[in-house]
Amino acid sequence: MFVEGEPYPVIDLCERGIRFLSSKEEGFEIGETVQGVVHFADGTTIQIEGKVMRVQDRHAVLHLGTPISPAKVLQEQRYLLRHFPGYE
């Protein structure tokens, strides 16, 4: 995921939320609105916008205003399972 041109590794993703790594210097604030772009394994991207719901131990959690398509989430899960078998 990229926010203002800076990369942030996505840890978890679902239709309504994203958990990502954030350096402590970045200082995301709870309640802050964040806009960014998520890059998927198949090369597609989507624009996202959400509110920061939690910041803890270098992780930040966004609650998305517009959900990601469930089909897109399943497609990404299938890719990960196919390319990283046994990783859960």
N, CA, C and O atoms as a CHARMM CRD file, in Angstrom:
* protein
*
  352
    1    1 MET  N      0.85700  -1.16600   0.00000 PROA 1      0.00000
    2    1 MET  CA     0.00000   0.00000   0.00000 PROA 1      0.00000
    3    1 MET  C      0.90500   1.23000   0.00000 PROA 1      0.00000
    4    1 MET  O      1.94700   1.25200   0.65400 PROA 1      0.00000
    5    2 PHE  N      0.49000   2.24200  -0.73800 PROA 2      0.00000
    6    2 PHE  CA     1.22300   3.50600  -0.77100 PROA 2      0.00000
    7    2 PHE  C      0.31900   4.62300  -0.25600 PROA 2      0.00000
    8    2 PHE  O     -0.84200   4.73000  -0.65200 PROA 2      0.00000
    9    3 VAL  N      0.86400   5.44900   0.62800 PROA 3      0.00000
   10    3 VAL  CA     0.18400   6.63600   1.14000 PROA 3      0.00000
   11    3 VAL  C      1.12100   7.80100   0.90900 PROA 3      0.00000
   12    3 VAL  O      2.24100   7.81800   1.41900 PROA 3      0.00000
   13    4 GLU  N      0.66400   8.77400   0.14000 PROA 4      0.00000
   14    4 GLU  CA     1.47500   9.94800  -0.20900 PROA 4      0.00000
   15    4 GLU  C      2.84400   9.53000  -0.75000 PROA 4      0.00000
   16    4 GLU  O      3.86800  10.12900  -0.41900 PROA 4      0.00000
   17    5 GLY  N      2.84100   8.49600  -1.58600 PROA 5      0.00000
   18    5 GLY  CA     4.06600   8.03000  -2.23700 PROA 5      0.00000
   19    5 GLY  C      4.95300   7.15300  -1.38500 PROA 5      0.00000
   20    5 GLY  O      5.95900   6.64400  -1.87800 PROA 5      0.00000
   21    6 GLU  N      4.61500   6.95900  -0.12200 PROA 6      0.00000
   22    6 GLU  CA     5.42300   6.13100   0.78500 PROA 6      0.00000
   23    6 GLU  C      4.83500   4.72500   0.87300 PROA 6      0.00000
   24    6 GLU  O      3.62200   4.57300   1.01700 PROA 6      0.00000
   25    7 PRO  N      5.68000   3.69600   0.78900 PROA 7      0.00000
   26    7 PRO  CA     5.16900   2.31700   0.88400 PROA 7      0.00000
   27    7 PRO  C      4.93200   1.88900   2.32600 PROA 7      0.00000
   28    7 PRO  O      5.70000   2.22600   3.22700 PROA 7      0.00000
   29    8 TYR  N      3.85800   1.14500   2.52300 PROA 8      0.00000
   30    8 TYR  CA     3.51700   0.55400   3.81900 PROA 8      0.00000
   31    8 TYR  C      3.11400  -0.89500   3.56800 PROA 8      0.00000
   32    8 TYR  O      2.12200  -1.13900   2.88100 PROA 8      0.00000
   33    9 PRO  N      3.85500  -1.86200   4.10700 PROA 9      0.00000
   34    9 PRO  CA     3.50000  -3.27000   3.89800 PROA 9      0.00000
   35    9 PRO  C      2.15500  -3.61100   4.53800 PROA 9      0.00000
   36    9 PRO  O      1.90600  -3.28300   5.69800 PROA 9      0.00000
   37   10 VAL  N      1.29600  -4.26900   3.76900 PROA 10     0.00000
   38   10 VAL  CA    -0.01500  -4.70100   4.26100 PROA 10     0.00000
   39   10 VAL  C      0.16100  -6.03900   4.97600 PROA 10     0.00000
   40   10 VAL  O      0.76200  -6.96900   4.43800 PROA 10     0.00000
   41   11 ILE  N     -0.36700  -6.12200   6.18600 PROA 11     0.00000
   42   11 ILE  CA    -0.29800  -7.33700   6.99000 PROA 11     0.00000
   43   11 ILE  C     -1.58400  -8.14700   6.82800 PROA 11     0.00000
   44   11 ILE  O     -1.52700  -9.35900   6.61700 PROA 11     0.00000
   45   12 ASP  N     -2.72500  -7.50000   6.92300 PROA 12     0.00000
   46   12 ASP  CA    -4.03900  -8.12800   6.77900 PROA 12     0.00000
   47   12 ASP  C     -4.91600  -7.21700   5.94200 PROA 12     0.00000
   48   12 ASP  O     -4.79500  -5.99300   5.97600 PROA 12     0.00000
   49   13 LEU  N     -5.81000  -7.85600   5.18500 PROA 13     0.00000
   50   13 LEU  CA    -6.72500  -7.09300   4.34900 PROA 13     0.00000
   51   13 LEU  C     -8.04700  -7.83600   4.30200 PROA 13     0.00000
   52   13 LEU  O     -8.07500  -9.05400   4.12500 PROA 13     0.00000
   53   14 CYS  N     -9.13300  -7.11200   4.46000 PROA 14     0.00000
   54   14 CYS  CA   -10.46800  -7.67400   4.26800 PROA 14     0.00000
   55   14 CYS  C    -11.31300  -6.61300   3.57400 PROA 14     0.00000
   56   14 CYS  O    -10.82100  -5.53600   3.23400 PROA 14     0.00000
   57   15 GLU  N    -12.57700  -6.92500   3.37100 PROA 15     0.00000
   58   15 GLU  CA   -13.43500  -6.00400   2.62900 PROA 15     0.00000
   59   15 GLU  C    -13.51500  -4.61700   3.27100 PROA 15     0.00000
   60   15 GLU  O    -13.57400  -3.61300   2.56200 PROA 15     0.00000
   61   16 ARG  N    -13.51700  -4.55200   4.58600 PROA 16     0.00000
   62   16 ARG  CA   -13.73900  -3.28300   5.27900 PROA 16     0.00000
   63   16 ARG  C    -12.53000  -2.73100   6.01300 PROA 16     0.00000
   64   16 ARG  O    -12.62400  -1.68900   6.66200 PROA 16     0.00000
   65   17 GLY  N    -11.37800  -3.42200   5.92000 PROA 17     0.00000
   66   17 GLY  CA   -10.25000  -2.92100   6.68200 PROA 17     0.00000
   67   17 GLY  C     -8.89900  -3.39600   6.19300 PROA 17     0.00000
   68   17 GLY  O     -8.78800  -4.37300   5.45300 PROA 17     0.00000
   69   18 ILE  N     -7.87500  -2.67900   6.62500 PROA 18     0.00000
   70   18 ILE  CA    -6.48900  -2.99200   6.28300 PROA 18     0.00000
   71   18 ILE  C     -5.63900  -2.76300   7.53300 PROA 18     0.00000
   72   18 ILE  O     -5.75500  -1.73700   8.20300 PROA 18     0.00000
   73   19 ARG  N     -4.78300  -3.74400   7.82900 PROA 19     0.00000
   74   19 ARG  CA    -3.77600  -3.56100   8.87700 PROA 19     0.00000
   75   19 ARG  C     -2.43000  -3.52000   8.17800 PROA 19     0.00000
   76   19 ARG  O     -2.11500  -4.39400   7.37000 PROA 19     0.00000
   77   20 PHE  N     -1.63600  -2.50400   8.49000 PROA 20     0.00000
   78   20 PHE  CA    -0.36000  -2.32700   7.80700 PROA 20     0.00000
   79   20 PHE  C      0.71800  -1.89600   8.79300 PROA 20     0.00000
   80   20 PHE  O      0.43400  -1.41600   9.89000 PROA 20     0.00000
   81   21 LEU  N      1.96800  -2.08500   8.36500 PROA 21     0.00000
   82   21 LEU  CA     3.10100  -1.66700   9.18000 PROA 21     0.00000
   83   21 LEU  C      3.34500  -0.18200   8.99400 PROA 21     0.00000
   84   21 LEU  O      3.25100   0.34700   7.88700 PROA 21     0.00000
   85   22 SER  N      3.65500   0.46900  10.08100 PROA 22     0.00000
   86   22 SER  CA     3.91700   1.89900  10.05400 PROA 22     0.00000
   87   22 SER  C      5.10200   2.17700  10.96100 PROA 22     0.00000
   88   22 SER  O      5.15000   1.68600  12.08800 PROA 22     0.00000
   89   23 SER  N      6.05900   2.96000  10.47900 PROA 23     0.00000
   90   23 SER  CA     7.17200   3.30500  11.35300 PROA 23     0.00000
   91   23 SER  C      6.67500   4.27800  12.41500 PROA 23     0.00000
   92   23 SER  O      5.74500   5.04800  12.17700 PROA 23     0.00000
   93   24 LYS  N      7.28800   4.23900  13.56400 PROA 24     0.00000
   94   24 LYS  CA     6.85100   5.10100  14.66400 PROA 24     0.00000
   95   24 LYS  C      6.97600   6.57900  14.31900 PROA 24     0.00000
   96   24 LYS  O      6.23200   7.40400  14.84900 PROA 24     0.00000
   97   25 GLU  N      7.90700   6.91900  13.43600 PROA 25     0.00000
   98   25 GLU  CA     8.09900   8.32500  13.06500 PROA 25     0.00000
   99   25 GLU  C      6.92300   8.88300  12.25400 PROA 25     0.00000
  100   25 GLU  O      6.69000  10.09200  12.24500 PROA 25     0.00000
  101   26 GLU  N      6.19100   8.00700  11.58200 PROA 26     0.00000
  102   26 GLU  CA     5.09700   8.47600  10.71700 PROA 26     0.00000
  103   26 GLU  C      3.95900   9.09600  11.52000 PROA 26     0.00000
  104   26 GLU  O      3.36100  10.08700  11.10100 PROA 26     0.00000
  105   27 GLY  N      3.66700   8.50900  12.67300 PROA 27     0.00000
  106   27 GLY  CA     2.68800   9.10500  13.56500 PROA 27     0.00000
  107   27 GLY  C      1.27000   9.16200  13.06400 PROA 27     0.00000
  108   27 GLY  O      0.64700  10.22000  13.14300 PROA 27     0.00000
  109   28 PHE  N      0.72000   8.06300  12.54400 PROA 28     0.00000
  110   28 PHE  CA    -0.70300   8.04300  12.23000 PROA 28     0.00000
  111   28 PHE  C     -1.48100   8.22200  13.51600 PROA 28     0.00000
  112   28 PHE  O     -1.13200   7.64700  14.54700 PROA 28     0.00000
  113   29 GLU  N     -2.53000   9.01600  13.45700 PROA 29     0.00000
  114   29 GLU  CA    -3.33600   9.32300  14.63700 PROA 29     0.00000
  115   29 GLU  C     -4.69600   8.64100  14.53300 PROA 29     0.00000
  116   29 GLU  O     -5.28100   8.57900  13.45200 PROA 29     0.00000
  117   30 ILE  N     -5.19200   8.13700  15.64100 PROA 30     0.00000
  118   30 ILE  CA    -6.51800   7.54400  15.66500 PROA 30     0.00000
  119   30 ILE  C     -7.52900   8.60900  15.23900 PROA 30     0.00000
  120   30 ILE  O     -7.49700   9.74200  15.72100 PROA 30     0.00000
  121   31 GLY  N     -8.42500   8.22400  14.32800 PROA 31     0.00000
  122   31 GLY  CA    -9.43100   9.14700  13.80300 PROA 31     0.00000
  123   31 GLY  C     -9.00300   9.86200  12.53500 PROA 31     0.00000
  124   31 GLY  O     -9.83500  10.45200  11.84600 PROA 31     0.00000
  125   32 GLU  N     -7.71800   9.81800  12.21800 PROA 32     0.00000
  126   32 GLU  CA    -7.19800  10.46700  11.00900 PROA 32     0.00000
  127   32 GLU  C     -7.71900   9.75300   9.76500 PROA 32     0.00000
  128   32 GLU  O     -7.83000   8.52700   9.75300 PROA 32     0.00000
  129   33 THR  N     -8.03800  10.51300   8.72200 PROA 33     0.00000
  130   33 THR  CA    -8.43500   9.94100   7.44100 PROA 33     0.00000
  131   33 THR  C     -7.18700   9.75900   6.59100 PROA 33     0.00000
  132   33 THR  O     -6.36600  10.66500   6.45100 PROA 33     0.00000
  133   34 VAL  N     -7.06700   8.56200   6.02900 PROA 34     0.00000
  134   34 VAL  CA    -5.90700   8.21300   5.21000 PROA 34     0.00000
  135   34 VAL  C     -6.39700   7.79600   3.82700 PROA 34     0.00000
  136   34 VAL  O     -7.33300   7.00700   3.69900 PROA 34     0.00000
  137   35 GLN  N     -5.75100   8.33700   2.79700 PROA 35     0.00000
  138   35 GLN  CA    -6.02300   7.93400   1.42000 PROA 35     0.00000
  139   35 GLN  C     -4.77500   7.27400   0.87300 PROA 35     0.00000
  140   35 GLN  O     -3.65800   7.69900   1.16700 PROA 35     0.00000
  141   36 GLY  N     -4.96700   6.23100   0.07400 PROA 36     0.00000
  142   36 GLY  CA    -3.81200   5.54300  -0.48600 PROA 36     0.00000
  143   36 GLY  C     -4.19500   4.65700  -1.64900 PROA 36     0.00000
  144   36 GLY  O     -5.31800   4.69200  -2.15200 PROA 36     0.00000
  145   37 VAL  N     -3.22700   3.86400  -2.05800 PROA 37     0.00000
  146   37 VAL  CA    -3.40600   2.92800  -3.16800 PROA 37     0.00000
  147   37 VAL  C     -2.89200   1.56700  -2.72100 PROA 37     0.00000
  148   37 VAL  O     -1.76600   1.44800  -2.23700 PROA 37     0.00000
  149   38 VAL  N     -3.72400   0.54300  -2.88500 PROA 38     0.00000
  150   38 VAL  CA    -3.31400  -0.82700  -2.58200 PROA 38     0.00000
  151   38 VAL  C     -2.92100  -1.49300  -3.89400 PROA 38     0.00000
  152   38 VAL  O     -3.66600  -1.44600  -4.87300 PROA 38     0.00000
  153   39 HSD  N     -1.73800  -2.11700  -3.90500 PROA 39     0.00000
  154   39 HSD  CA    -1.23200  -2.85300  -5.06200 PROA 39     0.00000
  155   39 HSD  C     -1.40000  -4.34100  -4.78300 PROA 39     0.00000
  156   39 HSD  O     -0.89200  -4.85800  -3.78700 PROA 39     0.00000
  157   40 PHE  N     -2.11700  -5.02300  -5.67000 PROA 40     0.00000
  158   40 PHE  CA    -2.35400  -6.45500  -5.50100 PROA 40     0.00000
  159   40 PHE  C     -1.33200  -7.26700  -6.28900 PROA 40     0.00000
  160   40 PHE  O     -0.65500  -6.75100  -7.17900 PROA 40     0.00000
  161   41 ALA  N     -1.23700  -8.54500  -5.94400 PROA 41     0.00000
  162   41 ALA  CA    -0.25500  -9.44000  -6.56300 PROA 41     0.00000
  163   41 ALA  C     -0.44000  -9.56400  -8.07300 PROA 41     0.00000
  164   41 ALA  O      0.53100  -9.80000  -8.79300 PROA 41     0.00000
  165   42 ASP  N     -1.66700  -9.41000  -8.56400 PROA 42     0.00000
  166   42 ASP  CA    -1.90900  -9.53900 -10.00500 PROA 42     0.00000
  167   42 ASP  C     -1.59200  -8.25600 -10.77800 PROA 42     0.00000
  168   42 ASP  O     -1.82000  -8.18600 -11.98600 PROA 42     0.00000
  169   43 GLY  N     -1.07200  -7.25000 -10.08900 PROA 43     0.00000
  170   43 GLY  CA    -0.69800  -6.00100 -10.73700 PROA 43     0.00000
  171   43 GLY  C     -1.77400  -4.93300 -10.72200 PROA 43     0.00000
  172   43 GLY  O     -1.51700  -3.79600 -11.11700 PROA 43     0.00000
  173   44 THR  N     -2.97800  -5.27400 -10.27400 PROA 44     0.00000
  174   44 THR  CA    -4.04200  -4.27200 -10.21400 PROA 44     0.00000
  175   44 THR  C     -3.88100  -3.41400  -8.96200 PROA 44     0.00000
  176   44 THR  O     -3.22000  -3.80500  -8.00000 PROA 44     0.00000
  177   45 THR  N     -4.49300  -2.25400  -8.99600 PROA 45     0.00000
  178   45 THR  CA    -4.46000  -1.35000  -7.85600 PROA 45     0.00000
  179   45 THR  C     -5.86800  -0.83900  -7.58400 PROA 45     0.00000
  180   45 THR  O     -6.72000  -0.80600  -8.47200 PROA 45     0.00000
  181   46 ILE  N     -6.09200  -0.44300  -6.33900 PROA 46     0.00000
  182   46 ILE  CA    -7.35100   0.22000  -6.00300 PROA 46     0.00000
  183   46 ILE  C     -7.04600   1.39700  -5.08000 PROA 46     0.00000
  184   46 ILE  O     -6.13500   1.34000  -4.25400 PROA 46     0.00000
  185   47 GLN  N     -7.81800   2.44900  -5.23700 PROA 47     0.00000
  186   47 GLN  CA    -7.74200   3.60600  -4.35500 PROA 47     0.00000
  187   47 GLN  C     -8.53400   3.27400  -3.10000 PROA 47     0.00000
  188   47 GLN  O     -9.62900   2.71800  -3.18500 PROA 47     0.00000
  189   48 ILE  N     -7.99700   3.60400  -1.95000 PROA 48     0.00000
  190   48 ILE  CA    -8.70900   3.37800  -0.69700 PROA 48     0.00000
  191   48 ILE  C     -8.71700   4.66400   0.12300 PROA 48     0.00000
  192   48 ILE  O     -7.86400   5.53700  -0.03600 PROA 48     0.00000
  193   49 GLU  N     -9.69600   4.74500   0.99200 PROA 49     0.00000
  194   49 GLU  CA    -9.77600   5.82900   1.96400 PROA 49     0.00000
  195   49 GLU  C    -10.40100   5.24800   3.21900 PROA 49     0.00000
  196   49 GLU  O    -11.38900   4.51700   3.15500 PROA 49     0.00000
  197   50 GLY  N     -9.81500   5.58000   4.35600 PROA 50     0.00000
  198   50 GLY  CA   -10.35600   5.05700   5.59600 PROA 50     0.00000
  199   50 GLY  C     -9.88800   5.85600   6.79100 PROA 50     0.00000
  200   50 GLY  O     -9.01100   6.71400   6.69200 PROA 50     0.00000
  201   51 LYS  N    -10.49500   5.55200   7.92000 PROA 51     0.00000
  202   51 LYS  CA   -10.12900   6.20100   9.18300 PROA 51     0.00000
  203   51 LYS  C     -9.24400   5.26600   9.98700 PROA 51     0.00000
  204   51 LYS  O     -9.48300   4.06100  10.05000 PROA 51     0.00000
  205   52 VAL  N     -8.22500   5.83700  10.59300 PROA 52     0.00000
  206   52 VAL  CA    -7.34400   5.06900  11.46400 PROA 52     0.00000
  207   52 VAL  C     -8.13100   4.72600  12.73400 PROA 52     0.00000
  208   52 VAL  O     -8.60900   5.60700  13.44800 PROA 52     0.00000
  209   53 MET  N     -8.25000   3.42300  12.99000 PROA 53     0.00000
  210   53 MET  CA    -9.00700   2.95300  14.15200 PROA 53     0.00000
  211   53 MET  C     -8.09800   2.53500  15.29800 PROA 53     0.00000
  212   53 MET  O     -8.49100   2.57800  16.46400 PROA 53     0.00000
  213   54 ARG  N     -6.86300   2.12500  14.95400 PROA 54     0.00000
  214   54 ARG  CA    -5.95200   1.64500  15.98900 PROA 54     0.00000
  215   54 ARG  C     -4.51900   1.83400  15.53000 PROA 54     0.00000
  216   54 ARG  O     -4.21300   1.67100  14.34900 PROA 54     0.00000
  217   55 VAL  N     -3.64900   2.17500  16.45100 PROA 55     0.00000
  218   55 VAL  CA    -2.20800   2.25600  16.21000 PROA 55     0.00000
  219   55 VAL  C     -1.54600   1.57900  17.40400 PROA 55     0.00000
  220   55 VAL  O     -1.72000   1.98900  18.55200 PROA 55     0.00000
  221   56 GLN  N     -0.77200   0.51600  17.09800 PROA 56     0.00000
  222   56 GLN  CA    -0.14500  -0.23900  18.18400 PROA 56     0.00000
  223   56 GLN  C      1.02600  -1.04700  17.64200 PROA 56     0.00000
  224   56 GLN  O      0.90100  -1.73100  16.62700 PROA 56     0.00000
  225   57 ASP  N      2.15800  -0.96400  18.32100 PROA 57     0.00000
  226   57 ASP  CA     3.33500  -1.77800  17.97400 PROA 57     0.00000
  227   57 ASP  C      3.67000  -1.71200  16.48600 PROA 57     0.00000
  228   57 ASP  O      3.82000  -2.74800  15.83900 PROA 57     0.00000
  229   58 ARG  N      3.78800  -0.52300  15.94900 PROA 58     0.00000
  230   58 ARG  CA     4.12800  -0.28300  14.54400 PROA 58     0.00000
  231   58 ARG  C      3.04100  -0.73400  13.56500 PROA 58     0.00000
  232   58 ARG  O      3.26600  -0.70100  12.35500 PROA 58     0.00000
  233   59 HSD  N      1.88200  -1.14800  14.04800 PROA 59     0.00000
  234   59 HSD  CA     0.77200  -1.50700  13.17100 PROA 59     0.00000
  235   59 HSD  C     -0.28200  -0.41700  13.25100 PROA 59     0.00000
  236   59 HSD  O     -0.53000   0.15600  14.31100 PROA 59     0.00000
  237   60 ALA  N     -0.89400  -0.14300  12.11300 PROA 60     0.00000
  238   60 ALA  CA    -2.03200   0.77100  12.07600 PROA 60     0.00000
  239   60 ALA  C     -3.17400   0.04600  11.37900 PROA 60     0.00000
  240   60 ALA  O     -2.94800  -0.75600  10.47300 PROA 60     0.00000
  241   61 VAL  N     -4.39500   0.32800  11.80100 PROA 61     0.00000
  242   61 VAL  CA    -5.57600  -0.31300  11.23600 PROA 61     0.00000
  243   61 VAL  C     -6.50000   0.75800  10.68300 PROA 61     0.00000
  244   61 VAL  O     -6.86400   1.71000  11.37200 PROA 61     0.00000
  245   62 LEU  N     -6.87500   0.57600   9.40300 PROA 62     0.00000
  246   62 LEU  CA    -7.82700   1.47300   8.74700 PROA 62     0.00000
  247   62 LEU  C     -9.17200   0.79200   8.62200 PROA 62     0.00000
  248   62 LEU  O     -9.24700  -0.38700   8.27700 PROA 62     0.00000
  249   63 HSD  N    -10.23600   1.52800   8.90000 PROA 63     0.00000
  250   63 HSD  CA   -11.58600   1.08900   8.57000 PROA 63     0.00000
  251   63 HSD  C    -11.95700   1.82300   7.28600 PROA 63     0.00000
  252   63 HSD  O    -12.02600   3.05200   7.26500 PROA 63     0.00000
  253   64 LEU  N    -12.19500   1.06700   6.22100 PROA 64     0.00000
  254   64 LEU  CA   -12.41800   1.65700   4.90200 PROA 64     0.00000
  255   64 LEU  C    -13.82100   2.21900   4.75400 PROA 64     0.00000
  256   64 LEU  O    -14.79600   1.60100   5.18200 PROA 64     0.00000
  257   65 GLY  N    -13.91700   3.39000   4.15000 PROA 65     0.00000
  258   65 GLY  CA   -15.20100   4.01300   3.87200 PROA 65     0.00000
  259   65 GLY  C    -15.95600   3.28300   2.77600 PROA 65     0.00000
  260   65 GLY  O    -17.17500   3.12900   2.85500 PROA 65     0.00000
  261   66 THR  N    -15.23800   2.83300   1.75400 PROA 66     0.00000
  262   66 THR  CA   -15.81400   2.04500   0.66800 PROA 66     0.00000
  263   66 THR  C    -15.15000   0.67500   0.69700 PROA 66     0.00000
  264   66 THR  O    -13.92700   0.58100   0.59400 PROA 66     0.00000
  265   67 PRO  N    -15.93800  -0.38600   0.83600 PROA 67     0.00000
  266   67 PRO  CA   -15.32800  -1.71100   0.95400 PROA 67     0.00000
  267   67 PRO  C    -14.60600  -2.15200  -0.32200 PROA 67     0.00000
  268   67 PRO  O    -14.92200  -1.71400  -1.42900 PROA 67     0.00000
  269   68 ILE  N    -13.63600  -3.02400  -0.12400 PROA 68     0.00000
  270   68 ILE  CA   -12.98000  -3.70600  -1.24000 PROA 68     0.00000
  271   68 ILE  C    -13.90400  -4.84500  -1.65000 PROA 68     0.00000
  272   68 ILE  O    -14.51700  -5.48500  -0.79400 PROA 68     0.00000
  273   69 SER  N    -14.00700  -5.09900  -2.92500 PROA 69     0.00000
  274   69 SER  CA   -14.85800  -6.16800  -3.43600 PROA 69     0.00000
  275   69 SER  C    -14.48900  -7.50800  -2.79700 PROA 69     0.00000
  276   69 SER  O    -13.31300  -7.86800  -2.76400 PROA 69     0.00000
  277   70 PRO  N    -15.48000  -8.25100  -2.28800 PROA 70     0.00000
  278   70 PRO  CA   -15.18100  -9.58200  -1.74800 PROA 70     0.00000
  279   70 PRO  C    -14.50500 -10.48700  -2.78000 PROA 70     0.00000
  280   70 PRO  O    -13.65200 -11.30100  -2.42700 PROA 70     0.00000
  281   71 ALA  N    -14.88300 -10.34600  -4.05300 PROA 71     0.00000
  282   71 ALA  CA   -14.25000 -11.15000  -5.10700 PROA 71     0.00000
  283   71 ALA  C    -12.76000 -10.83500  -5.20600 PROA 71     0.00000
  284   71 ALA  O    -11.95400 -11.74000  -5.42500 PROA 71     0.00000
  285   72 LYS  N    -12.38600  -9.57600  -5.05000 PROA 72     0.00000
  286   72 LYS  CA   -10.97500  -9.17800  -5.11400 PROA 72     0.00000
  287   72 LYS  C    -10.20400  -9.75300  -3.92300 PROA 72     0.00000
  288   72 LYS  O     -9.07700 -10.22200  -4.07700 PROA 72     0.00000
  289   73 VAL  N    -10.81200  -9.71500  -2.74400 PROA 73     0.00000
  290   73 VAL  CA   -10.16500 -10.26700  -1.55400 PROA 73     0.00000
  291   73 VAL  C     -9.94900 -11.77100  -1.72900 PROA 73     0.00000
  292   73 VAL  O     -8.87000 -12.27800  -1.42100 PROA 73     0.00000
  293   74 LEU  N    -10.96400 -12.48900  -2.22200 PROA 74     0.00000
  294   74 LEU  CA   -10.82700 -13.92800  -2.45800 PROA 74     0.00000
  295   74 LEU  C     -9.76900 -14.23400  -3.50900 PROA 74     0.00000
  296   74 LEU  O     -9.01400 -15.19600  -3.36900 PROA 74     0.00000
  297   75 GLN  N     -9.71000 -13.42700  -4.55100 PROA 75     0.00000
  298   75 GLN  CA    -8.70000 -13.60600  -5.59100 PROA 75     0.00000
  299   75 GLN  C     -7.29100 -13.48200  -4.99400 PROA 75     0.00000
  300   75 GLN  O     -6.40700 -14.27300  -5.32200 PROA 75     0.00000
  301   76 GLU  N     -7.08600 -12.50600  -4.13000 PROA 76     0.00000
  302   76 GLU  CA    -5.78400 -12.31300  -3.49500 PROA 76     0.00000
  303   76 GLU  C     -5.46600 -13.47700  -2.55300 PROA 76     0.00000
  304   76 GLU  O     -4.32200 -13.92800  -2.49300 PROA 76     0.00000
  305   77 GLN  N     -6.46300 -13.96200  -1.82300 PROA 77     0.00000
  306   77 GLN  CA    -6.25200 -15.11000  -0.94100 PROA 77     0.00000
  307   77 GLN  C     -5.84400 -16.34400  -1.74600 PROA 77     0.00000
  308   77 GLN  O     -4.93200 -17.06900  -1.35100 PROA 77     0.00000
  309   78 ARG  N     -6.51500 -16.58200  -2.87000 PROA 78     0.00000
  310   78 ARG  CA    -6.16800 -17.72600  -3.71900 PROA 78     0.00000
  311   78 ARG  C     -4.74300 -17.60700  -4.23700 PROA 78     0.00000
  312   78 ARG  O     -4.01500 -18.59900  -4.27900 PROA 78     0.00000
  313   79 TYR  N     -4.34000 -16.41100  -4.63100 PROA 79     0.00000
  314   79 TYR  CA    -2.96600 -16.19200  -5.10200 PROA 79     0.00000
  315   79 TYR  C     -1.96300 -16.54300  -4.00200 PROA 79     0.00000
  316   79 TYR  O     -0.99100 -17.25800  -4.24400 PROA 79     0.00000
  317   80 LEU  N     -2.20600 -16.04200  -2.80600 PROA 80     0.00000
  318   80 LEU  CA    -1.28100 -16.29500  -1.70100 PROA 80     0.00000
  319   80 LEU  C     -1.20600 -17.77800  -1.36200 PROA 80     0.00000
  320   80 LEU  O     -0.11800 -18.30700  -1.13300 PROA 80     0.00000
  321   81 LEU  N     -2.35000 -18.45200  -1.32800 PROA 81     0.00000
  322   81 LEU  CA    -2.35900 -19.88700  -1.04100 PROA 81     0.00000
  323   81 LEU  C     -1.64100 -20.69200  -2.12500 PROA 81     0.00000
  324   81 LEU  O     -0.95600 -21.67100  -1.82600 PROA 81     0.00000
  325   82 ARG  N     -1.79900 -20.28400  -3.36300 PROA 82     0.00000
  326   82 ARG  CA    -1.17500 -20.99100  -4.48700 PROA 82     0.00000
  327   82 ARG  C      0.33700 -20.77200  -4.48400 PROA 82     0.00000
  328   82 ARG  O      1.08800 -21.70700  -4.76200 PROA 82     0.00000
  329   83 HSD  N      0.79300 -19.57700  -4.18100 PROA 83     0.00000
  330   83 HSD  CA     2.21800 -19.26000  -4.26100 PROA 83     0.00000
  331   83 HSD  C      2.97200 -19.44500  -2.95300 PROA 83     0.00000
  332   83 HSD  O      4.20300 -19.48600  -2.95700 PROA 83     0.00000
  333   84 PHE  N      2.26700 -19.55700  -1.84300 PROA 84     0.00000
  334   84 PHE  CA     2.89600 -19.75100  -0.54100 PROA 84     0.00000
  335   84 PHE  C      2.18100 -20.85700   0.22900 PROA 84     0.00000
  336   84 PHE  O      1.62300 -20.60900   1.29800 PROA 84     0.00000
  337   85 PRO  N      2.19600 -22.08000  -0.31200 PROA 85     0.00000
  338   85 PRO  CA     1.47300 -23.17900   0.34500 PROA 85     0.00000
  339   85 PRO  C      2.05000 -23.44500   1.74400 PROA 85     0.00000
  340   85 PRO  O      3.25800 -23.36500   1.96600 PROA 85     0.00000
  341   86 GLY  N      1.16400 -23.75500   2.65400 PROA 86     0.00000
  342   86 GLY  CA     1.57900 -24.06300   4.01700 PROA 86     0.00000
  343   86 GLY  C      1.77000 -22.85000   4.89900 PROA 86     0.00000
  344   86 GLY  O      1.94500 -22.99200   6.10900 PROA 86     0.00000
  345   87 TYR  N      1.73900 -21.64400   4.31500 PROA 87     0.00000
  346   87 TYR  CA     1.89400 -20.43500   5.10700 PROA 87     0.00000
  347   87 TYR  C      0.52200 -19.96100   5.55100 PROA 87     0.00000
  348   87 TYR  O     -0.33900 -19.68900   4.71500 PROA 87     0.00000
  349   88 GLU  N      0.30800 -19.86100   6.84300 PROA 88     0.00000
  350   88 GLU  CA    -0.99800 -19.42400   7.34900 PROA 88     0.00000
  351   88 GLU  C     -0.84500 -18.35400   8.37600 PROA 88     0.00000
  352   88 GLU  O     -1.84000 -17.86700   8.91200 PROA 88     0.00000
